[in-house]
Amino acid sequence: MRISDGTIEKLLTQGDHITGEQLTALKEESARSRRPMQDLVIQNEIIDEKSLTKLFAEYADIPYIEINPSDIPSDILEKIPEHIARQYNAVLFQIDQDGLQHLAMDDPDDVQAVDFIEKQIGENTRIYISPRENITAALENYRGDVDKELNDVIDIQREDNTANENVSDEDVAEDSPIAQTINLLLEYAIRSSASDIHIEPREEYVQIRYRIDGVLKEVNRLPRNVHAALISRIKILSNLKIDERRVPQDGRFKVKVAGKQYALRVSTLPISDGEKIVMRILDESNQAVALDSLGYWGHSLNVVTEAISEPHGMVLVTGPTGSGKSTSLFSILSGLNQPDVNISTIEDPVEYKIPGVNQTQTNAKAGMTFAAGLRALLRQDPNIIMVGEIRDGETANLGVQAALTGHLVFSTLHTNNAATCLPRLLDMDIEPFLIASTVRAVVGQRLVRRIEREHRQSYTPTQEETDAIIHLFNLHDGQDFKYIHELEKQAAAAGVGGDTPLSTTETGIKTLYKPGASDDAAGKHDGFKGRVGIYEVLDNTLTVQKLIIGNATANQIQAQAINEGMITMQTDGLVKALRGETTIEEVLRVTKE
């Protein structure tokens, strides 16, 4: 949809979406950059595309609709050929009993497009306007079952299932079955919301596995004879050496699926049966979400918010690989990103691009380590520094010195929980008094799978299950359930679990939730969809500082933090399970020690 500058001005001023100063600045920027105001208002986040489409629909008296792609029958969708639907961004989504056809378009003002489509399907048509992203998602329905397409493509090569290490140019050409196979694997992974693709050679076949919501699942087995061509094609895309099979290699490439751009980080590794490849999928169109949307609430949210508003100090995020540390830091940095603040990062690798932030990639071969990069950043007049990971004493010491000299420093550490982070810094030969005076807060986190709310099932736990929960979460009858009940009330007030009714009383648990049967034919979500974080945030109070200076153990520090209001990861997970966000089993899976 293309809206003229004059109409954009009317839409924004009529609805009080813009101030006079903003409008003047917008016009000047439009004239200077020769870009339409429509692009600039979305880029500058004055209004989002969906809200702008709604305003235009009201102004032009065109009905607005957001269609659900899964509700569109395939026979109705295919009344408009795919190439025409994609050319004009139009989707036929419903036909009434009286023959009235409902057509959603990105730009219903395009008279030529409307005339052309009506010649294809007939004139008994009602036209709606939809956001471009909504249309793009619906157009993906033309693809049908990607898994079936993949099998159809690979069946061509199943006949001769013998290993073949000789790869010809034809095998890896753009239009070859191997290229189609890789395109389909990527598309299927992205549509399944996978974070990683594993391509692993076995003795008799090539195993394809996706990591979906943190859990690895086998999705396909390809004939062994396609392995060499498959690896070579991915190496060509990633700009890696095709003939080097003895040492690991790292590369990356980009693809566009459903109108969104994705970066794929590629890693190769020689194993006993050949070369294994793992591709990490990074959605480059991802927008930072607020901390409360990530699962922070109550004490945890308050401590983090206060810590990041300090002018200097260190905020550390801990947890194993894949626990969402980068996402938390991405959200924090995006929130702090203002024109009057210089934010510089040193990362390995740069996963999320943040406009306006100076992001540096480490390069060990060139001598650009975390320590060397951090030393260089400190000469770049930064206000806020983010170090991807503290791996050694030198980096830790530089980070502490930066925090002491007036910088706000963010970094990550691989420890099991928040409290063990502080003794870990002692192991790196950082003086206790420096840790006490620079660290503002430590976040410990994990990710648990989120139950699909529309399919979840509630049940009343048996006495045995309640006893098991009391034992596993170190609860006791009476007072502790009163504490958990109060926490659940606080979480409900903070919006955790939406309008889910309370699951506890002061004496016990009334309700728990489990995932319902998935209506997904591929079974790819198992009643779970997406993930939510569980957190513990340790506030470095005066009493905690005294413990650090006194070389206290992690257990002593944790006990003191809990006395001062810290909610442990397990307890946060239990509260989220009671609010119907996840299950008890999920929380134990990621937190049990």
Salt bridges, closest charged atoms under 4 A:
GLU9 OE2 - LYS27 NZ 3.11
ASP39 OD1 - ARG2 NH1 3.39
GLU66 OE1 - LYS50 NZ 3.50
GLU82 OE2 - ARG86 NE 2.84
ASP96 OD2 - HIS102 NE2 2.86
ASP106 OD2 - ARG132 NH2 2.92
GLU140 OE2 - ARG86 NH2 3.67
GLU149 OE1 - ARG143 NH2 2.80
ASP152 OD2 - LYS148 NZ 3.38
ASP155 OD1 - ARG158 NE 2.81
GLU174 OE1 - ARG233 NH2 3.30
GLU187 OE1 - ARG143 NH1 2.75
GLU187 OE2 - ARG191 NH1 3.51
ASP196 OD2 - ARG280 NE 2.70
GLU200 OE2 - HIS198 ND1 3.68
GLU200 OE1 - ARG202 NH2 3.30
GLU200 OE1 - ARG209 NE 2.86
GLU200 OE2 - LYS276 NZ 3.21
GLU218 OE2 - ARG221 NE 2.83
GLU244 OE2 - ARG246 NE 3.33
GLU275 OE1 - LYS235 NZ 2.86
ASP283 OD2 - LYS260 NZ 3.93
GLU284 OE1 - LYS254 NZ 3.36
ASP348 OD2 - ARG391 NH2 3.41
GLU351 OE2 - ARG265 NH1 3.03
GLU351 OE2 - ARG280 NH1 3.93
GLU389 OE1 - ARG391 NE 3.14
GLU389 OE2 - HIS414 NE2 3.46
GLU394 OE2 - ARG375 NH2 2.42
GLU486 OE2 - LYS489 NZ 3.23
GLU488 OE2 - ARG579 NH1 3.31
ASP519 OD2 - HIS455 NE2 3.68
ASP526 OD2 - LYS217 NZ 2.75
ASP572 OD2 - LYS576 NZ 3.00
GLU581 OE1 - ARG450 NH1 2.77
GLU581 OE2 - ARG453 NH2 2.97
GLU586 OE2 - ARG449 NH2 3.07
GLU586 OE1 - ARG589 NH2 2.88
